[in-house]
Amino acid sequence: MLEKYRDFIKKASEMGLKAYFLDVREIPIENRTSLKCAYGCKSYGKRLSCPPYITSIDEFRKIIAEYTSALLLVDEHVSIGVNDLFEAWSKFQNDSFHKMFELEQEAFRSGFTFAHLLRPGPCNECKVCNLQNCIKPEMRRFPPEAVGINLHKTMEDSGLVLEFCKPDKISCIGLLLLE
Ligand code: SF4
């Protein structure tokens, strides 16, 4: 792994994020993930960060083919004593997004011109998403699953176990494309 990626893993760690280097060619992209969005996710059609408002899986396959490297980002939150897990999860996702977004901006400033974050969960910058016109377009990012990335397999390939939600810990997962 090149030194410039090591520096970013260190920076991520300083922000409280665990970061794992990925060869982008190894990231599994599968059409079947669209089932999880369209049938069963309450954000489908309600958030501009989610299908059907975002880049399609086929378009994303072409886009990601132009990248070589990425960092898998994991942010762990302690959830002991949390009463409302869904409300807490939304806040944790937002906190994690802001850290990861800062890392993306730092990557851009460091010369990774095409640095692009795939955020943890749907965008929840606004309580209700303004479907007519994004309120914060500069922060609009989509989650990895929404463009077909099989996160479970991506994590397994990095030697990690995907445990979104344990009784004492909630993990928020993002992916930073670097080029
Ligand atoms: S910033 Fe607001 S309007 Fe834009 S995608 Fe996010 S929630 Fe929707």
Boltz pocket constraint, residues with backbone or C-beta under 6 A from the ligand:
constraints:
  - pocket:
      binder: B
      contacts: [[A, 47], [A, 48], [A, 49], [A, 123], [A, 124], [A, 125], [A, 126], [A, 127], [A, 128], [A, 129], [A, 130], [A, 131], [A, 133], [A, 134], [A, 135], [A, 136], [A, 137], [A, 139], [A, 140]]
      max_distance: 6.0
